Amino acid sequence: MSGKQKLPGSSTRRGASRAVVNKEPSKPKIKLRVSWLKHIPWSVLTVVMLVSGFVYSSIFLGKEFYAFLDQPIRNVVVSGDVDHVNVAALKESILESGKLGFITSDMERLRVEAEALGWVKTVTVTRFWPYGVELSLTEHTPVARWGKGSLLSADGEVFEVDDTSKFQNLPVLHGALGQELELMATYSDLNRQLAAAGLIIESLKQSSRGAWQLVCRNRLKLNLGRDRVNEKISKFVTVFKLSLHKQVEQIEQVDLRYTNGLAVAWKAPKKELKGKSQLKVGS
């Protein structure tokens, strides 16, 4: 038998076969270019790093960092033209209210508390580090006493003070709350007219029925009634200059509620001037 014999189950090899491997397509490489960083100023990078550090601290330190910032208020600074405000009492009040915390303390509440102490017209409250607040104040300017224990400001606002004895030179105004501006205007008009007769108003009162009564510094009392008060004072000044000024020390009060005249009540009875005298004034 010539040639090569085939073995059973064998096959003729025509060359070595190669295994086929499916390869995934390679991903494109990403090149990180940082050359643009060279164009950013170092000052900007510094700020970004500081802010990033602050944010990181706030997030990861959490409550501990917040507690560090929100400690009780320790410093109180009072600024402005302060002549009458009790600065020590004001600081004590703010420190007591500021125990809640530098951040959590309500600045509006502190402002309201400061205004409630008296004399304070306006106040601005601002925080400053570390753990401090500044109160910038303006005070009321008193122009009159109001009732027995209060003062009236130039803006027509009634405010409470501990002691009004230092302001005895100011006139006293009495009236219903809400009528402050009306009393101030009436006082100004009447006092200006009386000044022409050498008289100065010490107190002015408007009753619940609207009747006006004033007392001058020489203790002379004038009853004006409810209407035409400026007209009545004008007539009184005329009569006073003509004759009453000569006997002003003996006059207790003058009643100006008459239409065309006035009545004089004397302090001490005299034969020629006993009781009341009525004078008619031309209209």
MIDOSE-1310 file (N, C-alpha, C; in nm, 2 decimals, decimal comma, always signed):
residues 283
msgk	+0,09/-0,12/+0,00/+0,00/+0,00/+0,00/+0,09/+0,12/+0,00; +0,06/+0,20/-0,10/+0,15/+0,32/-0,11/+0,08/+0,44/-0,05; +0,16/+0,53/-0,01/+0,11/+0,66/+0,05/+0,08/+0,64/+0,20; +0,03/+0,74/+0,26/+0,00/+0,74/+0,40/-0,15/+0,70/+0,42
qklp	-0,17/+0,62/+0,52/-0,30/+0,58/+0,56/-0,37/+0,67/+0,65; -0,50/+0,69/+0,63/-0,57/+0,77/+0,72/-0,62/+0,70/+0,84; -0,60/+0,75/+0,95/-0,64/+0,68/+1,07/-0,79/+0,71/+1,09; -0,86/+0,62/+1,14/-1,00/+0,65/+1,16/-1,02/+0,76/+1,25
gsst	-1,12/+0,84/+1,22/-1,15/+0,96/+1,30/-1,06/+1,08/+1,28; -0,96/+1,06/+1,20/-0,86/+1,17/+1,18/-0,90/+1,25/+1,06; -0,86/+1,37/+1,06/-0,89/+1,45/+0,94/-0,77/+1,52/+0,89; -0,77/+1,56/+0,78/-0,65/+1,61/+0,72/-0,64/+1,76/+0,77
rrga	-0,52/+1,80/+0,83/-0,50/+1,93/+0,88/-0,44/+2,01/+0,77; -0,50/+2,12/+0,74/-0,45/+2,21/+0,64/-0,37/+2,33/+0,70; -0,34/+2,33/+0,81/-0,27/+2,44/+0,87/-0,32/+2,47/+1,01; -0,25/+2,53/+1,09/-0,29/+2,56/+1,23/-0,40/+2,67/+1,22
srav	-0,51/+2,64/+1,30/-0,62/+2,74/+1,30/-0,60/+2,84/+1,42; -0,63/+2,96/+1,40/-0,61/+3,07/+1,50/-0,74/+3,10/+1,57; -0,74/+3,11/+1,70/-0,86/+3,14/+1,78/-0,90/+3,29/+1,76; -1,03/+3,31/+1,73/-1,07/+3,45/+1,71/-1,12/+3,51/+1,84
vnke	-1,06/+3,62/+1,88/-1,09/+3,69/+2,01/-1,16/+3,82/+1,97; -1,28/+3,84/+2,03/-1,36/+3,97/+2,01/-1,31/+4,07/+2,11; -1,24/+4,17/+2,06/-1,19/+4,28/+2,15/-1,29/+4,40/+2,15; -1,31/+4,46/+2,28/-1,39/+4,58/+2,29/-1,31/+4,70/+2,23
pskp	-1,38/+4,79/+2,17/-1,31/+4,90/+2,12/-1,25/+4,99/+2,23; -1,13/+5,02/+2,22/-1,06/+5,10/+2,33/-1,12/+5,24/+2,34; -1,13/+5,28/+2,47/-1,19/+5,41/+2,50/-1,08/+5,52/+2,47; -1,13/+5,63/+2,42/-1,03/+5,74/+2,40/-0,98/+5,79/+2,53
kikl	-0,85/+5,81/+2,54/-0,79/+5,86/+2,66/-0,82/+6,01/+2,67; -0,86/+6,05/+2,80/-0,89/+6,19/+2,83/-0,76/+6,26/+2,88; -0,72/+6,36/+2,82/-0,60/+6,43/+2,87/-0,65/+6,55/+2,95; -0,61/+6,56/+3,07/-0,64/+6,67/+3,16/-0,54/+6,78/+3,14
rvsw	-0,59/+6,89/+3,10/-0,50/+7,00/+3,07/-0,52/+7,10/+3,19; -0,42/+7,14/+3,25/-0,43/+7,23/+3,36/-0,35/+7,36/+3,33; -0,32/+7,37/+3,21/-0,24/+7,49/+3,17/-0,32/+7,62/+3,20; -0,46/+7,61/+3,20/-0,55/+7,72/+3,22/-0,53/+7,78/+3,36
lkhi	-0,49/+7,70/+3,45/-0,47/+7,74/+3,59/-0,37/+7,85/+3,60; -0,27/+7,85/+3,50/-0,17/+7,95/+3,51/-0,22/+8,09/+3,49; -0,34/+8,10/+3,43/-0,39/+8,23/+3,40/-0,48/+8,29/+3,51; -0,50/+8,21/+3,62/-0,59/+8,26/+3,73/-0,50/+8,33/+3,83
pwsv	-0,53/+8,45/+3,88/-0,45/+8,51/+3,98/-0,45/+8,43/+4,11; -0,33/+8,44/+4,18/-0,32/+8,37/+4,31/-0,42/+8,42/+4,41; -0,46/+8,55/+4,40/-0,55/+8,60/+4,50/-0,69/+8,54/+4,48; -0,73/+8,51/+4,36/-0,86/+8,44/+4,33/-0,85/+8,30/+4,38
ltvv	-0,74/+8,23/+4,36/-0,73/+8,09/+4,40/-0,73/+8,09/+4,56; -0,67/+8,19/+4,62/-0,67/+8,19/+4,77/-0,81/+8,20/+4,82; -0,88/+8,30/+4,76/-1,02/+8,32/+4,81/-1,10/+8,19/+4,79; -1,09/+8,13/+4,67/-1,16/+8,00/+4,65/-1,13/+7,90/+4,75
mlvs	-1,00/+7,89/+4,78/-0,96/+7,78/+4,88/-1,01/+7,81/+5,02; -1,01/+7,94/+5,05/-1,07/+7,98/+5,19/-1,21/+7,95/+5,19; -1,29/+7,99/+5,09/-1,43/+7,96/+5,09/-1,46/+7,81/+5,09; -1,38/+7,74/+5,01/-1,40/+7,59/+5,01/-1,37/+7,53/+5,15
gfvy	-1,27/+7,59/+5,21/-1,24/+7,54/+5,35/-1,35/+7,57/+5,44; -1,41/+7,69/+5,43/-1,52/+7,72/+5,52/-1,64/+7,63/+5,50; -1,67/+7,61/+5,37/-1,79/+7,52/+5,34/-1,76/+7,38/+5,39; -1,64/+7,34/+5,37/-1,60/+7,20/+5,41/-1,62/+7,19/+5,56
ssif	-1,57/+7,29/+5,63/-1,58/+7,29/+5,78/-1,72/+7,29/+5,83; -1,80/+7,38/+5,76/-1,94/+7,39/+5,80/-2,02/+7,26/+5,78; -1,98/+7,19/+5,68/-2,06/+7,06/+5,65/-2,01/+6,95/+5,74; -1,88/+6,93/+5,75/-1,83/+6,82/+5,82/-1,81/+6,84/+5,97
lgke	-1,79/+6,96/+6,01/-1,78/+6,98/+6,16/-1,92/+7,00/+6,22; -2,02/+7,05/+6,13/-2,16/+7,05/+6,17/-2,19/+7,13/+6,30; -2,25/+7,06/+6,39/-2,30/+7,13/+6,52/-2,18/+7,19/+6,60; -2,07/+7,13/+6,60/-1,96/+7,18/+6,68/-1,91/+7,31/+6,63
fyaf	-1,91/+7,33/+6,49/-1,86/+7,45/+6,44/-1,97/+7,56/+6,46; -2,10/+7,52/+6,44/-2,21/+7,62/+6,47/-2,21/+7,67/+6,61; -2,19/+7,57/+6,71/-2,18/+7,61/+6,85/-2,07/+7,70/+6,88; -1,96/+7,68/+6,81/-1,84/+7,77/+6,83/-1,88/+7,91/+6,79
ldqp	-1,96/+7,93/+6,68/-1,99/+8,06/+6,63/-2,11/+8,12/+6,72; -2,19/+8,04/+6,77/-2,31/+8,09/+6,84/-2,30/+8,10/+6,99; -2,19/+8,14/+7,04/-2,17/+8,16/+7,18/-2,24/+8,29/+7,22; -2,27/+8,30/+7,35/-2,34/+8,42/+7,40/-2,27/+8,54/+7,37
irnv	-2,35/+8,65/+7,35/-2,29/+8,78/+7,33/-2,21/+8,83/+7,45; -2,09/+8,88/+7,43/-2,00/+8,92/+7,54/-1,97/+9,07/+7,55; -1,98/+9,13/+7,43/-1,94/+9,27/+7,42/-2,06/+9,35/+7,37; -2,09/+9,47/+7,44/-2,19/+9,56/+7,39/-2,13/+9,70/+7,39
vvsg	-2,14/+9,76/+7,27/-2,08/+9,89/+7,25/-2,20/+9,99/+7,22; -2,21/+10,10/+7,29/-2,31/+10,20/+7,27/-2,25/+10,32/+7,21; -2,30/+10,37/+7,10/-2,25/+10,49/+7,03/-2,36/+10,59/+7,01; -2,33/+10,71/+6,97/-2,42/+10,81/+6,95/-2,41/+10,92/+7,06
dvdh	-2,49/+11,03/+7,04/-2,49/+11,14/+7,14/-2,58/+11,09/+7,26; -2,52/+11,04/+7,36/-2,60/+10,99/+7,47/-2,57/+11,08/+7,60; -2,68/+11,14/+7,64/-2,67/+11,23/+7,75/-2,76/+11,18/+7,87; -2,87/+11,11/+7,84/-2,96/+11,08/+7,95/-2,98/+10,93/+7,96
vnva	-2,95/+10,85/+7,86/-2,97/+10,70/+7,86/-2,88/+10,64/+7,97; -2,93/+10,55/+8,05/-2,86/+10,47/+8,14/-2,78/+10,36/+8,07; -2,66/+10,39/+8,03/-2,58/+10,30/+7,94/-2,55/+10,17/+8,02; -2,52/+10,17/+8,15/-2,50/+10,05/+8,22/-2,62/+9,96/+8,22
alke	-2,74/+10,01/+8,25/-2,86/+9,93/+8,25/-2,89/+9,88/+8,11; -2,86/+9,96/+8,01/-2,88/+9,91/+7,87/-2,79/+9,80/+7,83; -2,67/+9,81/+7,87/-2,57/+9,70/+7,84/-2,61/+9,57/+7,91; -2,65/+9,58/+8,04/-2,69/+9,47/+8,12/-2,81/+9,40/+8,06
sile	-2,91/+9,48/+8,01/-3,02/+9,42/+7,95/-2,99/+9,34/+7,82; -2,90/+9,40/+7,74/-2,86/+9,34/+7,61/-2,78/+9,21/+7,64; -2,69/+9,21/+7,73/-2,62/+9,09/+7,77/-2,70/+8,98/+7,82; -2,81/+9,02/+7,89/-2,90/+8,91/+7,94/-2,98/+8,85/+7,83
sgkl	-3,03/+8,93/+7,74/-3,10/+8,88/+7,62/-3,01/+8,81/+7,53; -2,88/+8,85/+7,52/-2,79/+8,79/+7,43/-2,73/+8,66/+7,47; -2,78/+8,60/+7,58/-2,73/+8,47/+7,62/-2,78/+8,36/+7,53; -2,88/+8,39/+7,45/-2,93/+8,29/+7,35/-2,82/+8,26/+7,25
gfit	-2,74/+8,35/+7,21/-2,63/+8,32/+7,12/-2,60/+8,44/+7,02; -2,48/+8,44/+6,97/-2,44/+8,55/+6,89/-2,52/+8,55/+6,75; -2,54/+8,43/+6,70/-2,62/+8,41/+6,58/-2,77/+8,41/+6,60; -2,81/+8,33/+6,70/-2,95/+8,31/+6,72/-3,02/+8,42/+6,79
sdme	-2,95/+8,51/+6,85/-3,02/+8,63/+6,91/-3,09/+8,71/+6,81; -3,21/+8,75/+6,83/-3,29/+8,83/+6,74/-3,25/+8,98/+6,76; -3,19/+9,04/+6,65/-3,15/+9,18/+6,66/-3,27/+9,27/+6,67; -3,38/+9,24/+6,61/-3,50/+9,32/+6,62/-3,55/+9,32/+6,76
rlrv	-3,55/+9,21/+6,83/-3,59/+9,20/+6,97/-3,50/+9,29/+7,06; -3,37/+9,28/+7,03/-3,28/+9,37/+7,11/-3,31/+9,51/+7,09; -3,34/+9,55/+6,96/-3,37/+9,69/+6,93/-3,50/+9,74/+7,01; -3,60/+9,65/+7,01/-3,72/+9,69/+7,08/-3,70/+9,70/+7,23
eaea	-3,62/+9,61/+7,29/-3,58/+9,62/+7,43/-3,51/+9,75/+7,46; -3,42/+9,79/+7,37/-3,34/+9,91/+7,40/-3,43/+10,03/+7,40; -3,53/+10,04/+7,30/-3,62/+10,15/+7,30/-3,71/+10,16/+7,42; -3,74/+10,05/+7,48/-3,83/+10,04/+7,59/-3,77/+10,10/+7,72
lgwv	-3,64/+10,13/+7,72/-3,57/+10,18/+7,84/-3,60/+10,32/+7,87; -3,66/+10,39/+7,77/-3,68/+10,54/+7,79/-3,56/+10,62/+7,73; -3,59/+10,74/+7,69/-3,50/+10,83/+7,63/-3,45/+10,79/+7,49; -3,46/+10,67/+7,46/-3,41/+10,62/+7,33/-3,52/+10,65/+7,22
ktvt	-3,48/+10,74/+7,13/-3,57/+10,77/+7,01/-3,56/+10,67/+6,90; -3,44/+10,64/+6,86/-3,41/+10,54/+6,76/-3,28/+10,46/+6,80; -3,28/+10,34/+6,75/-3,16/+10,26/+6,78/-3,14/+10,16/+6,67; -3,01/+10,14/+6,63/-2,98/+10,04/+6,53/-2,88/+9,94/+6,59
vtrf	-2,91/+9,81/+6,58/-2,83/+9,71/+6,64/-2,76/+9,63/+6,53; -2,63/+9,62/+6,54/-2,55/+9,54/+6,44/-2,45/+9,45/+6,52; -2,43/+9,33/+6,46/-2,33/+9,24/+6,52/-2,19/+9,27/+6,48; -2,09/+9,24/+6,56/-1,95/+9,25/+6,52/-1,88/+9,14/+6,59
wpyg	-1,77/+9,09/+6,53/-1,69/+8,98/+6,58/-1,58/+9,03/+6,67; -1,55/+8,96/+6,78/-1,61/+8,84/+6,82/-1,72/+8,86/+6,93; -1,84/+8,80/+6,90/-1,95/+8,79/+7,00/-1,99/+8,93/+7,06; -2,00/+9,03/+6,97/-2,04/+9,16/+7,02/-2,15/+9,22/+6,93
vels	-2,22/+9,32/+6,99/-2,32/+9,40/+6,92/-2,30/+9,54/+6,95; -2,33/+9,63/+6,85/-2,32/+9,77/+6,87/-2,45/+9,83/+6,86; -2,49/+9,92/+6,95/-2,61/+9,99/+6,95/-2,58/+10,14/+6,92; -2,63/+10,19/+6,81/-2,62/+10,33/+6,77/-2,75/+10,40/+6,80
lteh	-2,74/+10,50/+6,90/-2,86/+10,56/+6,96/-2,88/+10,70/+6,91; -3,01/+10,75/+6,91/-3,04/+10,89/+6,92/-3,14/+10,90/+7,03; -3,13/+11,01/+7,10/-3,22/+11,04/+7,21/-3,33/+11,13/+7,18; -3,44/+11,12/+7,26/-3,55/+11,22/+7,25/-3,50/+11,36/+7,30
tpva	-3,56/+11,46/+7,24/-3,54/+11,60/+7,28/-3,67/+11,64/+7,35; -3,67/+11,66/+7,49/-3,79/+11,69/+7,56/-3,82/+11,84/+7,54; -3,95/+11,87/+7,52/-4,00/+12,01/+7,50/-4,10/+12,04/+7,61; -4,15/+11,94/+7,68/-4,25/+11,96/+7,78/-4,26/+11,84/+7,87
rwgk	-4,32/+11,86/+7,99/-4,35/+11,75/+8,07/-4,50/+11,71/+8,04; -4,52/+11,58/+8,05/-4,65/+11,53/+8,01/-4,71/+11,46/+8,14; -4,82/+11,52/+8,19/-4,88/+11,46/+8,31/-4,78/+11,48/+8,43; -4,78/+11,37/+8,51/-4,70/+11,38/+8,64/-4,56/+11,32/+8,62
gsll	-4,55/+11,21/+8,54/-4,42/+11,14/+8,53/-4,36/+11,11/+8,40; -4,40/+11,18/+8,30/-4,36/+11,16/+8,16/-4,31/+11,29/+8,10; -4,24/+11,27/+7,98/-4,19/+11,39/+7,91/-4,25/+11,38/+7,76; -4,26/+11,49/+7,70/-4,31/+11,50/+7,56/-4,19/+11,55/+7,47
sadg	-4,17/+11,47/+7,37/-4,06/+11,51/+7,28/-4,10/+11,61/+7,17; -4,00/+11,66/+7,10/-4,03/+11,76/+6,99/-4,11/+11,70/+6,88; -4,11/+11,56/+6,87/-4,19/+11,49/+6,77/-4,33/+11,46/+6,82; -4,37/+11,51/+6,94/-4,50/+11,48/+7,00/-4,51/+11,34/+7,05
evfe	-4,40/+11,28/+7,09/-4,41/+11,14/+7,15/-4,39/+11,15/+7,30; -4,48/+11,08/+7,37/-4,47/+11,07/+7,51/-4,37/+10,96/+7,55; -4,28/+10,98/+7,64/-4,19/+10,87/+7,68/-4,16/+10,88/+7,83; -4,14/+10,77/+7,89/-4,13/+10,76/+8,04/-3,98/+10,77/+8,08
vddt	-3,96/+10,84/+8,19/-3,82/+10,85/+8,25/-3,84/+10,83/+8,40; -3,72/+10,80/+8,46/-3,72/+10,77/+8,60/-3,75/+10,89/+8,69; -3,70/+11,01/+8,64/-3,70/+11,13/+8,72/-3,72/+11,25/+8,63; -3,83/+11,33/+8,66/-3,86/+11,45/+8,58/-3,82/+11,58/+8,66
skfq	-3,76/+11,56/+8,78/-3,73/+11,68/+8,86/-3,63/+11,77/+8,79; -3,55/+11,72/+8,70/-3,45/+11,80/+8,64/-3,51/+11,89/+8,53; -3,64/+11,87/+8,50/-3,70/+11,94/+8,39/-3,81/+12,03/+8,44; -3,80/+12,08/+8,56/-3,90/+12,17/+8,61/-3,92/+12,30/+8,53
nlpv	-3,82/+12,34/+8,45/-3,83/+12,46/+8,37/-3,92/+12,44/+8,25; -3,95/+12,31/+8,21/-4,04/+12,28/+8,10/-4,18/+12,30/+8,14; -4,27/+12,34/+8,05/-4,41/+12,35/+8,07/-4,47/+12,21/+8,09; -4,59/+12,20/+8,16/-4,66/+12,08/+8,18/-4,78/+12,08/+8,10
lhga	-4,80/+11,97/+8,02/-4,92/+11,96/+7,93/-5,00/+11,84/+7,98; -5,13/+11,86/+7,99/-5,22/+11,75/+8,04/-5,33/+11,73/+7,93; -5,35/+11,61/+7,90/-5,45/+11,58/+7,80/-5,46/+11,43/+7,77; -5,55/+11,39/+7,68/-5,57/+11,25/+7,65/-5,46/+11,21/+7,55
lgqe	-5,41/+11,08/+7,57/-5,31/+11,03/+7,47/-5,37/+11,03/+7,33; -5,29/+11,07/+7,24/-5,34/+11,09/+7,10/-5,36/+11,23/+7,07; -5,36/+11,32/+7,17/-5,38/+11,46/+7,15/-5,26/+11,55/+7,17; -5,14/+11,48/+7,17/-5,02/+11,54/+7,21/-4,98/+11,66/+7,11
lelm	-5,00/+11,63/+6,98/-4,96/+11,73/+6,88/-5,05/+11,85/+6,89; -5,18/+11,83/+6,92/-5,28/+11,94/+6,93/-5,24/+12,02/+7,05; -5,20/+11,96/+7,16/-5,17/+12,04/+7,28/-5,04/+12,12/+7,26; -4,94/+12,06/+7,19/-4,82/+12,13/+7,16/-4,85/+12,25/+7,07
atys	-4,93/+12,24/+6,97/-4,96/+12,35/+6,88/-5,04/+12,46/+6,95; -5,14/+12,42/+7,04/-5,21/+12,52/+7,12/-5,12/+12,59/+7,22; -5,04/+12,52/+7,28/-4,94/+12,58/+7,38/-4,85/+12,68/+7,30; -4,80/+12,64/+7,19/-4,72/+12,73/+7,11/-4,79/+12,86/+7,08
dlnr	-4,91/+12,85/+7,03/-4,99/+12,97/+6,99/-5,02/+13,06/+7,11; -5,07/+13,00/+7,22/-5,11/+13,08/+7,33/-4,99/+13,14/+7,40; -4,88/+13,07/+7,41/-4,76/+13,12/+7,48/-4,71/+13,24/+7,41; -4,71/+13,23/+7,27/-4,66/+13,34/+7,19/-4,74/+13,47/+7,21
qlaa	-4,87/+13,45/+7,22/-4,96/+13,57/+7,25/-4,94/+13,63/+7,39; -4,93/+13,54/+7,49/-4,91/+13,58/+7,63/-4,77/+13,65/+7,65; -4,67/+13,61/+7,57/-4,54/+13,67/+7,58/-4,54/+13,82/+7,56; -4,64/+13,86/+7,48/-4,65/+14,01/+7,45/-4,70/+14,08/+7,57
agli	-4,76/+14,01/+7,67/-4,80/+14,07/+7,80/-4,70/+14,04/+7,91; -4,59/+13,98/+7,88/-4,49/+13,94/+7,98/-4,53/+13,82/+8,06; -4,61/+13,73/+8,01/-4,66/+13,61/+8,08/-4,61/+13,49/+8,01; -4,58/+13,39/+8,09/-4,52/+13,26/+8,03/-4,61/+13,15/+8,09
iesl	-4,65/+13,05/+8,00/-4,73/+12,94/+8,04/-4,65/+12,84/+8,12; -4,70/+12,80/+8,24/-4,64/+12,70/+8,31/-4,70/+12,56/+8,29; -4,84/+12,56/+8,28/-4,91/+12,44/+8,25/-5,03/+12,47/+8,16; -5,06/+12,37/+8,08/-5,18/+12,38/+7,99/-5,25/+12,25/+7,99
kqss	-5,38/+12,26/+8,02/-5,46/+12,13/+8,03/-5,59/+12,14/+7,94; -5,62/+12,03/+7,88/-5,74/+12,01/+7,81/-5,82/+11,90/+7,88; -5,94/+11,93/+7,92/-6,02/+11,83/+8,00/-6,08/+11,73/+7,90; -6,14/+11,63/+7,96/-6,20/+11,52/+7,88/-6,32/+11,58/+7,79
rgaw	-6,38/+11,69/+7,83/-6,48/+11,76/+7,76/-6,43/+11,86/+7,66; -6,30/+11,88/+7,65/-6,24/+11,97/+7,56/-6,22/+12,11/+7,60; -6,24/+12,14/+7,73/-6,22/+12,27/+7,79/-6,07/+12,29/+7,82; -6,03/+12,42/+7,79/-5,89/+12,45/+7,81/-5,87/+12,54/+7,94
qlvc	-5,76/+12,51/+8,01/-5,72/+12,59/+8,13/-5,57/+12,60/+8,13; -5,52/+12,72/+8,16/-5,37/+12,73/+8,17/-5,34/+12,81/+8,30; -5,21/+12,78/+8,34/-5,16/+12,85/+8,46/-5,03/+12,91/+8,41; -5,01/+13,04/+8,44/-4,88/+13,11/+8,41/-4,78/+13,09/+8,52
rnrl	-4,66/+13,13/+8,50/-4,56/+13,11/+8,60/-4,58/+13,20/+8,72; -4,65/+13,30/+8,71/-4,68/+13,39/+8,83/-4,80/+13,34/+8,90; -4,85/+13,21/+8,86/-4,96/+13,15/+8,93/-5,10/+13,20/+8,88; -5,10/+13,29/+8,78/-5,23/+13,34/+8,73/-5,29/+13,23/+8,65
klnl	-5,42/+13,20/+8,68/-5,50/+13,10/+8,61/-5,60/+13,16/+8,51; -5,61/+13,10/+8,39/-5,70/+13,14/+8,29/-5,79/+13,03/+8,24; -5,92/+13,04/+8,25/-6,02/+12,95/+8,20/-6,06/+12,99/+8,07; -6,04/+12,90/+7,97/-6,07/+12,95/+7,83/-6,19/+12,88/+7,77
grdr	-6,25/+12,78/+7,83/-6,36/+12,71/+7,76/-6,31/+12,62/+7,65; -6,41/+12,58/+7,56/-6,37/+12,48/+7,46/-6,35/+12,54/+7,32; -6,38/+12,66/+7,30/-6,37/+12,71/+7,16/-6,31/+12,85/+7,16; -6,26/+12,89/+7,04/-6,21/+13,03/+7,02/-6,10/+13,07/+7,12
vnek	-6,02/+12,98/+7,15/-5,92/+13,00/+7,26/-5,82/+13,11/+7,22; -5,78/+13,11/+7,09/-5,69/+13,21/+7,04/-5,75/+13,35/+7,05; -5,88/+13,36/+7,01/-5,95/+13,49/+7,01/-5,96/+13,54/+7,16; -5,99/+13,45/+7,25/-6,01/+13,49/+7,39/-5,88/+13,54/+7,45
iskf	-5,77/+13,47/+7,42/-5,64/+13,51/+7,47/-5,60/+13,65/+7,41; -5,63/+13,67/+7,29/-5,60/+13,80/+7,23/-5,67/+13,91/+7,31; -5,80/+13,89/+7,34/-5,88/+13,99/+7,41/-5,82/+14,01/+7,56; -5,78/+13,90/+7,62/-5,73/+13,90/+7,75/-5,60/+13,99/+7,75
vtvf	-5,51/+13,97/+7,65/-5,39/+14,04/+7,65/-5,41/+14,19/+7,64; -5,52/+14,23/+7,56/-5,55/+14,37/+7,55/-5,59/+14,43/+7,68; -5,68/+14,36/+7,75/-5,73/+14,41/+7,89/-5,61/+14,41/+7,99; -5,53/+14,31/+7,98/-5,42/+14,29/+8,07/-5,32/+14,41/+8,06
klsl	-5,29/+14,45/+7,94/-5,20/+14,56/+7,92/-5,26/+14,69/+7,96; -5,39/+14,70/+7,95/-5,46/+14,83/+7,98/-5,47/+14,85/+8,13; -5,51/+14,75/+8,21/-5,53/+14,77/+8,35/-5,49/+14,65/+8,44; -5,51/+14,53/+8,40/-5,49/+14,42/+8,49/-5,35/+14,40/+8,53
hkqv	-5,25/+14,44/+8,45/-5,11/+14,41/+8,48/-5,07/+14,49/+8,61; -5,14/+14,59/+8,65/-5,11/+14,67/+8,77/-5,15/+14,59/+8,89; -5,24/+14,50/+8,88/-5,29/+14,43/+9,00/-5,27/+14,28/+8,98; -5,18/+14,23/+8,90/-5,17/+14,09/+8,86/-5,14/+14,01/+8,99
eqie	-5,07/+14,06/+9,09/-5,03/+13,98/+9,21/-5,15/+13,95/+9,29; -5,26/+14,02/+9,28/-5,38/+14,00/+9,35/-5,48/+13,91/+9,28; -5,46/+13,88/+9,15/-5,55/+13,80/+9,07/-5,54/+13,65/+9,09; -5,64/+13,59/+9,13/-5,64/+13,44/+9,14/-5,66/+13,37/+9,01
qvdl	-5,76/+13,41/+8,94/-5,79/+13,35/+8,80/-5,88/+13,45/+8,72; -5,87/+13,42/+8,59/-5,96/+13,50/+8,50/-6,04/+13,40/+8,42; -6,17/+13,43/+8,42/-6,26/+13,34/+8,34/-6,29/+13,41/+8,21; -6,25/+13,34/+8,10/-6,27/+13,39/+7,97/-6,37/+13,32/+7,89
rytn	-6,46/+13,25/+7,95/-6,57/+13,18/+7,88/-6,68/+13,26/+7,84; -6,68/+13,39/+7,87/-6,79/+13,48/+7,83/-6,77/+13,52/+7,69; -6,89/+13,55/+7,62/-6,88/+13,59/+7,48/-6,81/+13,72/+7,46; -6,85/+13,83/+7,54/-6,79/+13,96/+7,52/-6,72/+14,02/+7,64
glav	-6,68/+13,93/+7,73/-6,61/+13,99/+7,85/-6,53/+13,88/+7,92; -6,49/+13,91/+8,04/-6,42/+13,82/+8,13/-6,45/+13,85/+8,27; -6,43/+13,75/+8,36/-6,45/+13,77/+8,50/-6,32/+13,75/+8,57; -6,29/+13,83/+8,67/-6,17/+13,83/+8,75/-6,20/+13,78/+8,89
awka	-6,13/+13,68/+8,94/-6,14/+13,64/+9,08/-6,01/+13,68/+9,15; -6,03/+13,75/+9,26/-5,91/+13,80/+9,33/-5,87/+13,71/+9,45; -5,74/+13,71/+9,48/-5,69/+13,63/+9,58/-5,74/+13,66/+9,72; -5,73/+13,79/+9,75/-5,77/+13,84/+9,88/-5,88/+13,94/+9,87
pkke	-5,99/+13,93/+9,95/-6,10/+14,03/+9,94/-6,05/+14,17/+9,98; -6,09/+14,27/+9,90/-6,07/+14,41/+9,93/-6,20/+14,48/+9,92; -6,21/+14,59/+9,99/-6,33/+14,67/+9,99/-6,37/+14,71/+9,84; -6,27/+14,75/+9,77/-6,30/+14,80/+9,64/-6,30/+14,69/+9,53
lkgk	-6,24/+14,57/+9,57/-6,23/+14,46/+9,47/-6,27/+14,33/+9,54; -6,38/+14,32/+9,59/-6,42/+14,21/+9,67/-6,50/+14,11/+9,57; -6,46/+13,98/+9,58/-6,53/+13,88/+9,50/-6,48/+13,89/+9,36; -6,58/+13,88/+9,27/-6,54/+13,88/+9,13/-6,58/+14,02/+9,06
sqlk	-6,49/+14,05/+8,97/-6,52/+14,17/+8,89/-6,54/+14,13/+8,74; -6,64/+14,18/+8,68/-6,66/+14,15/+8,54/-6,63/+14,27/+8,45; -6,55/+14,24/+8,35/-6,52/+14,34/+8,26/-6,57/+14,31/+8,12; -6,63/+14,41/+8,05/-6,68/+14,38/+7,92/-6,57/+14,42/+7,82
vgs	-6,55/+14,33/+7,72/-6,45/+14,36/+7,62/-6,53/+14,37/+7,49; -6,49/+14,47/+7,42/-6,56/+14,49/+7,29/-6,52/+14,38/+7,19; -6,62/+14,34/+7,12/-6,59/+14,23/+7,02/-6,54/+14,28/+6,90
